[in-house]
Every structure is written in C-alpha cells, then in structure tokens.
Amino acid sequence: MTFFGGAQIYALSKFALVLGIVPFGVHITPLPASGGLPFPFNLQPALSPDGQGDSVNGGTEYFVSAFDFTSALNQKVSVWAMTNTDTLNAQLGIPGFTTVAVNTETYFVPVEASQKAGPIPLGKSVGQPESPLDPDDQRMQIVTFAGGSLWSTVGTAIQVGAEVLDGGAYFVIKPAWKNGVLHATVVKQGYVATKNNHLLYPAIGVTEGGNGAMVFTLTGPDYFPSAAYVPISTSGAASAIRLAAKGVTPEDGFSCYPDFGPPCRWGDYSWAVTVNNSVWIATEYIGPKVRDKLTNWGTFIGSLPLP
C-alpha cells in the first residue's frame, strides 16, 4: 500500500485566467515540513475579501494548517507563505515557499455527535437504530486574510460542564516578516460551544474590517441537524448561537448503516465568505425537501447582513 506523501501546491496566474488565456503555472513540491509531520497536510489557502492579499515580498499568499494531523491533541498550527506570486503574472521565476509553527490554544480530535431522536425509515427498514454523526477530524477549515490577519477555525472536542461535546476553536493570527523570515503570532483565539449539543464543521468568513460569522451544523438531543451560526469580530464571538435553518428530522442516509457506517458521514465541509456588507454561509443540515430512498440530507445556503 502506498502511504500518503503530503500536500502539493499548483500556483496559477489569475490575471491570465481573467483575460481568457492559458495561465502560467508552477508546481511547488516538495514542500517544507511544518515540524508537526514529516509531510505537509491540509494546507488551506487564505481568501482575501479585498481581492488583493498581502503585497509584501512581491506578493504573498498565506496558508494555514493543523500542526500534527496524526496527534489527538494539538497546541500549535502551521502558517505557510508562498512569496513572489507576482512572478506568476510575469512568467518569470518561481515563487518561494516557507512555513512557521505558531503556539495556540489546545484543540482535540472531535467526538461522534448525537442527534435528536426522530423517524428513521431507512434505518427501520434495515433493522438499525439511529446513528450518531461523524465530525471527521481536526483539519483546518476555510482561512481568510483580512485586516492583515489570518482567520481560521478547526473542529474540536471540548468539555462543557460534565460533557465532552464538539465545538469550534478559532484563531486570529498576525503574520510578519523580519529580514525575509516569516514570523506569526496569535492575536485572538477562543472556543465556540453550547450545552448539551454539538457544533460540527465550523467555518469563519470575515470582512476586511474583521466582522463576520462562524457557521456550523448544530445537532444533539435538542436538535435535528440544523444550520446555525454565531457572529464574530475582532472582539471575539457573540454569546448567542442563532439558527439559520432548523433541521426537521434525523440524518437517515445510507452512510449511517452497514456497510458504510455508523457513524453517519457528515459535513465535508462548511463554508463562509463575505461579499460587501454580508456573509454567505453554507453547511449541511436536514431540511424539508422530499427524501429519496437512500438519503435525506441537504445543504443550507444563505446570506447574513453585517453591521
């Protein structure tokens, strides 16, 4: 069996794509190890609300990843930088690539998530009970470069009272350069969680001014899988979780039962991105659509106004 060899980067000129011509591109491999793994994993490229990114070093594109994907517990993330991206437009030279590890709050591999009891016609037909949802792992979700900082989030197991539930750990990281060397520090971080229920696949989208939202699936004894969010800004996350679309039944698809589960495959993944003064969110939930024989899940997509 061939073992996974690590992430690879393909860099293309967007300017050429906009002009409708064949873009100049480079394949960057091997990538430098982040320190947590012998190979890079799950590098999430940063989106820029202003469409410009960082102009330092002849144009810089940042990435963020979990530090050590093989560890159940992490207290670092890896920040990566592709420099001299202007060379892609000029078709001269090759971008540089570097990385640095950043100390953060602790995050853990998520736990299986329960869902509110309800009708499961497929489960009943195959003689199986209701299944929990699979929160997957602690890989990095969407990354946004806004106001000079990198906003990112991972799913994490978190203790709320006496229970271990799923929530979101978020990081606001400030990259900086000194004598051509990449440095990065956490300027804001925190957790989002709720009593008795789970938050799955958290994703953050923010404006250039640092206002936005974290979206996720809300599920547990009190909720069928629902689309929910919490406003977030440079001052931190809001205290109240808001429902965007309430789930109507449990997940009852083929992935919940043998030979594919349990638990039910879920998420893969949420998304949040700002456009002008609103944030567009997308996450999996169980909506009111008519189900087919083997599936009943859906994707909620919606827009939220920002202050």
TAKA-V527292 format. One record per residue. N is the residue number from 0. RES is the residue in three letters. PHI is phi in whole degrees, -180 to 180 (NA if undefined). OMEGA is omega in whole degrees, -180 to 180 (none if undefined). Layout:
# TAKA-V527292
n: [N N]
res: [RES RES]
phi: [PHI PHI]
omega: [OMEGA OMEGA]
This chain:
# TAKA-V527292
n: [0 1 2 3 4 5 6 7 8 9 10 11 12 13 14 15 16 17 18 19 20 21 22 23 24 25 26 27 28 29 30 31 32 33 34 35 36 37 38 39 40 41 42 43 44 45 46 47 48 49 50 51 52 53 54 55 56 57 58 59 60 61 62 63 64 65 66 67 68 69 70 71 72 73 74 75 76 77 78 79 80 81 82 83 84 85 86 87 88 89 90 91 92 93 94 95 96 97 98 99 100 101 102 103 104 105 106 107 108 109 110 111 112 113 114 115 116 117 118 119 120 121 122 123 124 125 126 127 128 129 130 131 132 133 134 135 136 137 138 139 140 141 142 143 144 145 146 147 148 149 150 151 152 153 154 155 156 157 158 159 160 161 162 163 164 165 166 167 168 169 170 171 172 173 174 175 176 177 178 179 180 181 182 183 184 185 186 187 188 189 190 191 192 193 194 195 196 197 198 199 200 201 202 203 204 205 206 207 208 209 210 211 212 213 214 215 216 217 218 219 220 221 222 223 224 225 226 227 228 229 230 231 232 233 234 235 236 237 238 239 240 241 242 243 244 245 246 247 248 249 250 251 252 253 254 255 256 257 258 259 260 261 262 263 264 265 266 267 268 269 270 271 272 273 274 275 276 277 278 279 280 281 282 283 284 285 286 287 288 289 290 291 292 293 294 295 296 297 298 299 300 301 302 303 304 305 306]
res: [MET THR PHE PHE GLY GLY ALA GLN ILE TYR ALA LEU SER LYS PHE ALA LEU VAL LEU GLY ILE VAL PRO PHE GLY VAL HIS ILE THR PRO LEU PRO ALA SER GLY GLY LEU PRO PHE PRO PHE ASN LEU GLN PRO ALA LEU SER PRO ASP GLY GLN GLY ASP SER VAL ASN GLY GLY THR GLU TYR PHE VAL SER ALA PHE ASP PHE THR SER ALA LEU ASN GLN LYS VAL SER VAL TRP ALA MET THR ASN THR ASP THR LEU ASN ALA GLN LEU GLY ILE PRO GLY PHE THR THR VAL ALA VAL ASN THR GLU THR TYR PHE VAL PRO VAL GLU ALA SER GLN LYS ALA GLY PRO ILE PRO LEU GLY LYS SER VAL GLY GLN PRO GLU SER PRO LEU ASP PRO ASP ASP GLN ARG MET GLN ILE VAL THR PHE ALA GLY GLY SER LEU TRP SER THR VAL GLY THR ALA ILE GLN VAL GLY ALA GLU VAL LEU ASP GLY GLY ALA TYR PHE VAL ILE LYS PRO ALA TRP LYS ASN GLY VAL LEU HIS ALA THR VAL VAL LYS GLN GLY TYR VAL ALA THR LYS ASN ASN HIS LEU LEU TYR PRO ALA ILE GLY VAL THR GLU GLY GLY ASN GLY ALA MET VAL PHE THR LEU THR GLY PRO ASP TYR PHE PRO SER ALA ALA TYR VAL PRO ILE SER THR SER GLY ALA ALA SER ALA ILE ARG LEU ALA ALA LYS GLY VAL THR PRO GLU ASP GLY PHE SER CYS TYR PRO ASP PHE GLY PRO PRO CYS ARG TRP GLY ASP TYR SER TRP ALA VAL THR VAL ASN ASN SER VAL TRP ILE ALA THR GLU TYR ILE GLY PRO LYS VAL ARG ASP LYS LEU THR ASN TRP GLY THR PHE ILE GLY SER LEU PRO LEU PRO]
phi: [NA -83 -82 -57 -102 113 -72 -131 -114 -115 -106 -125 -82 -68 -57 -66 -63 -62 -77 79 -114 -64 -77 -79 -144 -133 -107 -100 -164 -75 -92 -67 -69 -83 103 -85 -135 -74 -146 -76 -141 57 -77 -99 -71 -83 -87 -122 -57 -86 74 -108 74 -101 -85 -65 60 69 96 -131 -109 -97 -136 -135 -141 -62 -75 -129 -65 -86 -98 -72 -129 -133 -133 -147 -128 -109 -105 -122 -143 -101 -103 57 -69 -63 -65 -69 -74 -84 58 -130 81 -128 -59 -88 -150 -148 -150 -149 -89 -125 -70 -139 -64 -79 -137 -125 -62 -63 -104 -60 -109 -76 -139 -59 -68 -171 -69 -133 -59 -68 -59 -63 -68 -106 70 -120 -79 -60 -105 -74 -100 -91 -84 69 -132 -99 -71 -68 -95 -56 -121 -123 -101 -140 60 83 -125 -102 -103 -153 -153 -133 -76 -149 -71 -149 -87 -122 66 -92 -104 -102 -124 -102 -147 -122 -105 -121 -137 -115 -119 -102 -82 -151 -126 -136 54 79 -106 -77 -127 -157 -137 -79 -104 -160 -156 177 -124 -124 -155 -144 -69 75 -134 -111 -116 -116 53 -70 -142 -111 -128 -135 -81 -61 -84 89 -110 -175 -153 -107 -108 -167 -87 -105 -150 157 -59 -99 -140 -66 -52 -126 -88 -142 -157 -139 -62 -144 -154 -63 -87 119 -86 -68 -82 -109 -84 -115 -84 -93 -155 -79 -67 -114 -151 -72 -65 -146 -108 -62 -73 -83 -128 -53 -98 -111 -148 -75 -78 -70 -65 -148 78 49 -149 -86 -152 -150 -148 -93 -135 55 -107 -140 -121 -92 -123 -146 -159 -80 -157 -108 -91 -85 -64 -71 -77 -103 -63 -109 -143 -142 -81 -151 -116 -88 -128 -156 -122 -117 -71 -116 -67]
omega: [179 -178 177 -173 177 -179 174 -178 172 -177 -178 177 176 179 179 179 179 179 178 178 -179 -175 169 -179 177 176 -176 178 -3 178 178 179 -177 -176 180 -176 173 178 178 -176 170 174 179 179 -177 171 180 -180 -179 178 -174 -175 -178 -177 -177 176 -180 -177 -178 173 -180 174 173 178 169 -172 -178 -176 -177 -178 178 -178 177 174 178 164 178 173 -178 180 171 -175 180 180 177 179 179 178 -178 -177 180 176 -178 178 174 -180 -179 -178 176 176 -176 177 -178 168 -178 171 -170 171 -180 178 176 -172 178 175 -179 -180 -180 -177 177 -176 179 178 179 -178 179 175 -178 177 176 -175 169 180 -179 180 180 -171 -175 178 -177 174 -179 177 179 174 -175 179 179 -179 178 178 -179 -179 174 170 -178 166 -177 180 177 -173 -179 -174 169 -175 175 177 180 170 -179 -176 169 -169 -180 175 179 -178 176 -177 177 -178 -179 171 178 179 176 178 177 175 -179 180 171 -179 179 -180 166 -174 -174 172 -174 175 179 178 -177 169 -179 175 177 178 176 174 -180 -177 170 -180 -179 168 175 -178 179 -179 -177 -173 159 -178 -172 174 -177 -179 173 175 -179 -179 180 178 179 -179 176 -175 -174 174 -178 176 173 178 -176 176 -174 178 174 168 -176 -179 -175 -178 -179 -169 177 15 -176 -179 -5 0 178 173 -174 170 -180 5 174 -178 176 -179 -179 175 -176 -177 177 175 177 -178 176 177 -179 176 175 -176 -174 -178 176 -177 169 -172 -170 -177 173 -179 177 178 175 174 -179 -178 179 175 178 178 none]
